[in-house]
Amino acid sequence: MFRISIASLLICFAFIFHYCTDKNEPIGKWDDCIKLSTKSIEFGAEADSAMVTTKGDGWWINSITLDNETYFSVEKIDPTPENYTIKRGCFTIQHQNKNALFVKMEENENHEERVVTITLQYGNFFDHLTITQQGR
């Protein structure tokens, strides 16, 4: 009798667990906790800059790529301060405060466009800002 009760209880828990889980939500998926004001910026060939804001705070710059080549990764500087600047070649990225990211591109004197992708991270959530600058 006791074995039947434990088995019945385990079967009930298995059914409850199976039917109460949301199968459309992958395990470990985070909601957007950065909330970028825009995910893409387009500049002409001349030098230009833009400010991007976020509704979330506590995020940091994880990596920056220029034309698919990594120019910066989180291992190279401490991204935890609220204010820091990353200057590499033709771009400057400033994490100005907990809700602002300033992007500046130097003049593009080449004929090909440049694409800078900034990966932002908060916990296990990643978001991307893509800056496309036209060539001459």
Residue pairs with C-beta under 8 A, 6 or more apart in sequence:
28 124
30 122
30 123
30 124
30 125
31 125
32 56
32 125
32 127
33 56
33 58
33 59
33 122
33 123
33 125
34 54
34 55
34 56
34 59
34 120
34 122
34 125
34 127
35 54
35 55
35 56
36 52
36 53
36 54
36 120
36 127
36 129
37 52
37 53
37 54
38 52
38 129
39 127
39 128
39 129
39 130
40 129
40 130
40 131
40 132
41 50
41 52
41 103
41 129
41 130
41 131
41 132
42 131
42 132
42 133
42 134
43 50
43 105
43 131
43 132
43 133
43 134
44 133
44 134
45 107
45 108
45 109
45 133
45 134
45 135
45 136
46 107
47 104
47 105
47 106
47 107
48 104
48 105
48 133
49 102
49 103
49 104
49 105
50 102
50 103
50 131
51 96
51 100
51 101
51 102
51 103
52 100
52 101
52 102
52 103
52 129
53 99
53 100
53 101
54 99
54 100
54 101
54 120
55 99
56 99
56 122
57 98
57 99
58 98
58 122
59 120
59 121
59 122
59 127
60 74
60 79
60 80
60 95
60 120
60 121
60 122
61 72
61 74
61 79
61 86
61 93
61 95
61 101
61 118
61 119
61 120
61 121
62 73
62 74
62 79
62 119
62 120
62 121
62 126
63 70
63 72
63 73
63 74
63 118
63 119
64 70
64 71
64 72
64 86
64 88
64 91
64 93
64 116
64 117
64 118
64 119
65 71
65 116
65 117
65 119
66 88
66 89
66 90
66 91
66 114
66 115
66 116
67 114
67 115
68 115
71 88
71 89
71 91
72 86
72 88
72 93
74 121
77 84
77 86
78 84
79 95
81 95
82 95
82 97
82 98
83 94
83 95
83 96
83 97
84 94
84 95
85 92
85 93
85 94
85 95
86 92
86 93
86 94
87 93
89 106
90 105
90 106
90 108
90 114
91 103
91 104
91 105
91 106
91 116
91 131
92 102
92 103
92 104
93 101
93 102
93 103
93 104
93 118
94 101
94 102
94 103
94 104
95 101
96 102
101 118
101 120
101 129
103 116
103 118
103 129
103 131
105 114
105 116
105 131
105 133
108 114
108 133
108 134
108 135
108 136
109 136
110 135
110 136
111 135
111 136
112 135
113 132
113 133
113 134
113 135
114 132
114 133
114 135
115 130
115 131
115 132
115 133
116 130
116 131
116 133
117 128
117 129
117 130
117 131
118 128
118 129
118 130
118 131
119 126
119 127
119 128
120 126
120 127
120 128
120 129
121 127
